[in-house]
Amino acid sequence: MTVLLATDPARWREAASVWRSWAGAAGRWAADVRACAARLRSVWTGAAADAVAARLGRLLRRLDLFRLGCWAADQALSEFAAAVARARPRDDLSSAMAAAAEASRLLDELFLTSAAPPAIAPPACTASPAEVSRCWRALSPAQQDWLLVTEPGSIGSLDGVPAAARDRANRLLLDGLRIEGSLRDWLADGEGPRAYLLRIDPAGEGRAVVALGDPDRADHVVTQVPGMTADLASLGGELARARRLAVRAGELAPEEATSAVLWLGYDAPDFLGEASGRAAAQAGAPALRRFQDGLRATHEGRPARQTVLGHSYGSLVVGMAAARPGLAADSVVFVGSPGVGVDHARDLSVPPGEVWATTSVTDVIQWAAVSPRSLAEDVVVSQVWPAAAALAFGRPEDDLWFGGNPAGPAFGARTFASQAGAGHLGYWDEGGPALDALTNITLGRTDVIPR
């Protein structure tokens, strides 16, 4: 036990990085084999060519299985390093010992079994996350690996499949996609909580779901829904904000595990014209609800506290998801919101006292997203009483484009402070009151949040 407490988590993170690099090397080998196979098929036909193609196919499958094993080792070592880091300040070995046992089990199983086709039908995309989870758990490790290798696109996006398995499937899938931006760098990065790729879809502007820290083992999970213009190309900035929250949670509650999820699981509006309508939010809300159900279905041990955070147009997605009963969330947070689809906190199916909101005094959203009625009233006031024009147009409105202002006194949410200079994107700035408030809400420490 003394040895475990004395171990340096950085050494284990370095070991995890080595396994990630082996997965990358095997991916490059596989790409070379695929290119060679394609060239052969273009100039060679017949029985012998078919036999060679079959053998190359088996080699590619083995390389993919090897990569799955490398990523599994990376996951195990990364989570063990995080558990040791949490245990050291408190001399508490229980979580570290549990992580060590799990890591040892996973490492012992690596590369010892061959993939095998499942004897039962794989999980269907129409099944509920709970049904998907039961089906997945009924498969043997060899059958699970077969599905990860042969159907990474369907398994990687399936809510109800564990985060570790989805991450490996989606990393395989990512190899065949032409995606620009910083996503690949984030997945290879060894700084901060390990990234789990829970969905990747390049269609249109692209969709992606990335968890920083394993949500299936976390004590707290915050799902962050970004707003207008969010896409794969801009994912780096959104992930940086999510990581600040995850890192701050580790500072404020080092003994507890927190996973921060960036959920770009909907087609965010690109322009003001699109953002003036509810169509994108209406399409995204059911997917967000399903994702939250999946977090509940795959979580190990005591249920995590689940928080859903919506920023800008993303707050409308969250609001519409919470307007119907059954959202798997212990709290919802609205930041820099243009309205959330309802006029009062009581219209949201969230535990009492767990609707939170803030808007900085320098956030343009509170003036740019006023409702047509409020705008007309301000125009009338300014024309009838010109001296009152500054007051009419210079104060935040209670009625915004998509409903009541969640940060206003009439909405009924619990409001919290954000720095005056936050603007529209600065709520996650280090050292600011908003970041601490968001973190404490995630941790369930709502009694320490200044209003």
N, C-alpha and C positions, 0 to 999 in steps of 0.2 A: 504493500500500500504506500509506503514511504517513497518507493521508486516511482510509483504512478504519479504522486503529487509533485515529485521533482522533475518529471519529464517535461520537456519543452514542447508546447503545442506547435511551434513553428516547424519543428523537425517533422512532425506528422503531416503538416500542410505541405511541406516540401515533398514528402513521399507521395502524397496524393497528386501533386503536380507532375511527378515522374510518370505515374500511371496515366494521367491525362495525355502526356506527351507520347506515350506508347500508343494510345488510341489514335492520336493524330497521325503517327507514322504508319500504322496499319491502314488508316484511311487513304493515305497517299499510295501505299502499295496496291490497295484494292482499286484505286482509280487507274493505276497503270495496267493492272490485269484487265479491267473492263475495256480500256482503250485497245489493248492488244487483241482481246477477243473480238471486238468490233471490226478491227482491220482484217483478222483472219476470216471472219464470216463474209466479208465483202469480196474475198478472192478465192475462197475454198468452200466447196460444197460436197455433199455425199456422206456416206456412213462414217467414214473416218473423221470428217469435220464435225459431225454431230457428236461423236464420242469425245473429241477434244473439247467441244463446247460444254458438254455435260461435266467433264472433269474440271474445267475452269469454273463452272457454276458452283461445284462443290467447294472449290478452293475459296471462292468469294464468300460463300456462306460461312466457312470456317473463319475467315478474316473478320467478318461481321460479328461472329460469336466471340472471337477474341476481343474485339473492341467493346462488346457488351461487358465482358469480364473486367476489362481495364477500367471502364467507367464505374462498375460496381465497386471495385477496389478504391477508386477515387472517392466515391460517395462515402464508403465506410470509414476511410481514414480521415476525410474532411470532418465528418460528424463526430468522430472520436476526438479529434483535435479541439473542436468546439466544446465538447463536453468536459474535456480536461481543463480548458481555459475557464469554463464556468465554475468548476469545482475548486480550483487552486486558491482563490481568495478566501474561501470559507472552510478549507480543509474538509470538504464534504465529498466523500468518494462514491456515494451511492450512484449518482448519475454517470460518473466516469466509469465505474465498474460495469454498469449496465451497457454503456456504449462500447466498452472494451470487449465484453462478451459477444455483443452483436457483431462488432467488427471482426472478431476472431472467427465467428461462425460463417460470415460471408466470405472471408478470405479462404477458409478451409474448403468452401464449396466451389470456388472459382476453377473453371476449366476442367472439372472432374466429370461433368455430364455432357452428353451430346443433346442438341435440340431434337425434339420429337414432335410430330404433328399431334394436336390435341384430339382426344378420343370423343370429345363433346364439342358442340358448336361454340365458337368463340363468342364473347359478349357482343350483343347487337347495339348499334348506335341509337336505337329507339328505346332501349331499356333504361330504367331509372338508374341513377348512380348507385343506389343501394343494391339493385339487381346486378349491375355490372361488377360491383365489388364482390358479391357472393360468387358469381361465375368465375371471376379471376382467381379467387382464393381456392376454388375447387380444382384448378389446374396444377399440375406438377411444375417444378422449376424448369424442367426440360421443355414442357409444353408452352410455358410462358415465354421462354427464350425463342422458341420456334415462331410464335406470333410476333414477337418484337423484331425478328429478323425478316420475316416474310410479309408482315403487314404493319410496318412502322407508322404509316400515314393514318390508319384507322385507330390503332391502339394508342398512339401518342396524343391524340385529341380527345380521348374517351374519358369523361368524368366518371370516377369510380375506380379507375386503375390507379394504383399507388404512384405517388410523385416520382419515386426512384425509377420505376419501370418506364413511366412516360418520358422522363428525362433521357433515358438511354435510347428509346425509340426515336424521339425527336432529334437527337444528335445524329443518329444514323440518317434520318430523313433530310436533315439540313445539308448533308454532303451533296445531294442531288439537286439542290435549289440554288439559283443564282440570286443571292440576296446581298445587296449593298448595305453599308452601315456598320455599326459597331457591335452588333449582336455577337458575332463570333469572338471578338475580343473579350466581351464580358464572360462568355462561357469558358474561355481559357484562363481568365484572370484568377490568380490565387489570393487576391486581397479581399478581405471582408468575408461575409457568409458565402458559402458555395452557391452558385447559381444552378437552378433546376429548370430546364426548358420544358414547360408543361403544354405548350402548343406552339406550332409554327405554321403559318399559312400565307404564302406570298401573293395570293389572289388580290387584285385591286391594289390598294395602298398597303395591304398586308395586315396580318393579325399575329399577335404573339402573347403568350403568358409565361412570365418568368418569375420564379420564386427565389428569393435570397434566403437560404436556409431551408431545410426540409420541413414543409408544412405538416407532414404526417407525424412528426415527432415533436413539434413545437408546443409550448405552453400557450402561446399567443400567436394568432395569425391575423395580419391586416392585409386586406385586398384593396389595392389602390387603383381606381378607375380614372384614366386621364381624359382630357377633353378635346376640344377642336384642334385639328391639324396633327394629332398624334398618329404616327405610322411607324413602319419598320425603320425608315431612314432617320427618324428623330428619337429612336428608342433610347439612345445613350443618355440623353438628358433626363428622361423619365426614370430610367433605372438608377441614375445618380441620386435622384430625390428619394426613391424607395430605399436605397442603401443608407442614406443619411438617417432615415427613420429606424432601420434595422440596427445600425451601429449605435444610435442613441439609446435604443432599448437595451442593448447590451451594457451600456454604461450605467443606466439608471437601475437596471435589474439584472446584474451579472449572473445571478443564480438561476435565471429562467431563460428558456429558449424562445426566441421570437423569430418568426418568418414573415418577411415583407414581400407580398406578391404584387407585381405589376400586371394588371389584367387589361390587356388590349385585345379583348375578345369580341369586339364589335367594330364596325366600320365608322370611325369617328369622322365628323364633318370636316371638310377641307376649307369651306368658305362660309362667309356670314349667311349667304342665302340658304345653304344647307343647314347651318346651325340655328336658323330661325324656325325650323320645323322639328317635330317630335319623332319623325320616322326612324332616324338612327337609334334613338333611345328606346323606342318601342321594339325594335328588332333586337337590341342588345340586352334588354332587361331579362327576358327568359333565359338567355345564355348565362348571364351572371347568376341568376338564381340556381341554375343547374350546377354551375361551378361551385357555388357555396355548399350545395347538397353533397357534391363530390368530396369536398374537404371533410365534411362530417363522416362520410362513409368510409374513407380510407385512413382516418386518423387512428393512431395507436395509443392505447392507454386512456387516461382521463381526457374527456373532451377539451379541446382548446377553446380559449376565448376568441371569438371571431368578430372582427371589426371590418366594416366596409366603408371605404373613404372615397368620396367622389369629388373631383376637382373640376371646376368650370362646367362645360357641357357634361362631363362625366357625372356630376352631381344629379343631373336629370336622369341619367341611366340608373343610378342608385335609387333615386326617389321613386321611379316607376317600378323598380324591382321590389322595393319595400312597401309599395302601396297595396300589394296583395298579401294576404296572410301566408305565412310559411317561409319567409326568407330566413335562411340559416345564418343569422347574425345576432350577436349580443349587443352591438351598438352600430350606429351609422353616423358618419361625419360628412358635413358639406363644407367645402372650402372654396371661396371665390365663386359663388354660385349665381347663375342667372335665373334661379328658380328650380324647384325639384318636382313639379307636376302636381303639387297639392298646396293648399293654403295654410295648413296647420300641422304641427307635429303629431297631433292625435290621429291624423289621417294616415299615418304610417304604422305598419304592423311591426313595431319595435318595442322592446321592453321599456316600461315607463322610466323617464329620466335618461334614456340612452340615445337621444337624438341630439347631436352636437353641431355647431356651426360657427364659422368666423368669416369675416371679410375685412381686409385691411382698408383703412381710410384712403389709401392710394391705389386701390384696385379699381380699374376703370369699369369693371363688369357691372358695378352697382348703378352706374349712370348709362352705360351703353345698352343694358338689357332691361330698361324700364318697360312696363307694360304700355300698350297703346292708350289705355284709359288714363294712366298716370301722366303720360306725356301730354295728352290733350288737356288735362287739368292744369298742368304747369304752364302750358301756352296761354290758356285763358287767364290764369292768375297774373302772368307777366304782362298781358295786354291791358287788363283792367286796372292792375296796380303795378305800374312799371317799377316802382321802388322795391317791390317784393320779388322781382325776377331773380335776383341772386339767391334769395332764400329758396325759391321754388325749384331752381335747377341745381342748387349747390348742396343739396342734402340727399342722402340715400333714400330710395323709395321703399315703401313696404310692399308694393305690388311690382313684381318683376315680370319679365316676358313669359316665364313658365310657372307663374304662381307666386305665392307669398314669399317674401325675402326670408330665407331660413335664419339669417343673422340678425333679423329685425326683431323688435320686442313683441310684435303681435303674433309671430309664428309659433312661439312656445318651445323652441329648442333651448338647450343649455348652450349659451354662447361662451367663447373663451377669447382671450386676448391674442392679437397678432401684431407684430411690429408695424409701426406707421409706414415704414418704407418698403413693405413687402411687395407692393405692386400686385401683379397677377401670378407671379411664379415664385415669390420669395418666401412662401410659408414654410419651406423646408430648409431655409438658411440656417447654418450652424450658429448657435448662440442666441437665436431668437426665441421669444416666448411661444410662438406658434409650434415650432418643432417639439419643444418640451411638452406642450399640451397634447399634440397628436400622439406623442409617444406614451404619455401617461394614460390617455384614453385607451390606446392599444393594450396597455398593461393592466387595465382595470383599476388604475389608481386615480379615480375621478375626484377624490376628496382633496387632492393637492393642486387642482387646476385653478389658477386665478381667472376671474371673470372680468 
